Amino acid sequence: MRIIVALFILLIINKVAAKAASITLGYPEFQPFTYTKDGVALGVGIERLKDVGKQLNLDVTFEPIDSYGIAVRFLRENKIDGLALASRNDERDEIAVFSQPITSNNWIWITRKHYKIDFASEHAKLHIRISTYKNANTHTWLSKHEYKLIYPTTDVNAMLRQLMHNRVDTIFLAEEVFKQALKSSKWKPNDIKTHLEVSKPFGVYISKLFLQQHPNFMERLNKAIIPLTP
C-alpha cells in the first residue's frame, strides 16, 4: 500500500514539474505588433500574450532581439523558449512549433503614388529595387521567388525615406508596420499606394526542446489563445 501511495505522489510531482511555470519569448522591433519603449515590451502581440500568461498562470519574460534571423538562431541555441510574433516558414518549423494565430499579418507592396509595377512579372523580379524587413518572412518570400534586387533593413523609417527619395522602387512589408511608420513620417497616405500580396497567420513559435520538457504546453497555449483572437 505504501508503495502505491509513494508512486501516486511521485506521479503528481512529475506532472506538476512538467507544467511550465515560466517562459522566455524573444521579439523583434516590429511596431505595432511588438516593440520596446523605455525598456518595456509593448504592442498588440505583447498585450495578448500577457493575457495568455495570466490564463495559464505563466510568468512570461519578453526579450527584445534585433532581427528575426537572430531570434531563430537564439531558438536553435535554446537561448529563448519562443518567438513572438511570427508567421510560418520551413526553417522555423524545423526547430519550433507554431501556435494558433494571435492575429493576421497582411504583406503589402508600397510604391510612390504614380509608380506602376507588375510585381509578379519577370521584369520586376530582375529590375525593381525592393526594401524589406531583414530576415522577416517577407525577406524570405522575396528570395524564394527569385527577386534579385533586395535591400533588407530593420529600420522601417529608413525604408520609407528610401522609397520617397527614389533609392528603391517599392517596399514589401507588413501592412500594420508600414502604417505605423507612415504616421511618424512627413509623408501622407495619398503620397503612396499599396497592393496586397497575401495575408498570413501571425502567432507564436515555441521551441521543440521546451515542448519536450512540457508536453502539454502547446495544447494549453492554443486553448488560451483562441478566445483572444479577433
Beta strands, then each sheet from edge to edge (+ up, - down):
strand 1: 22-27
strand 2: 35-37
strand 3: 40-42
strand 4: 59-64
strand 5: 82-86
strand 6: 96-98
strand 7: 103-112
strand 8: 129-133
strand 9: 149-153
strand 10: 170-174
strand 11: 192-207
sheet 1: 4+ 1+ 5+ 11- 6+
sheet 2: 4+ 1+ 5+ 11- 7+ 10- 8- 9-
sheet 3: 2+ 3-
end
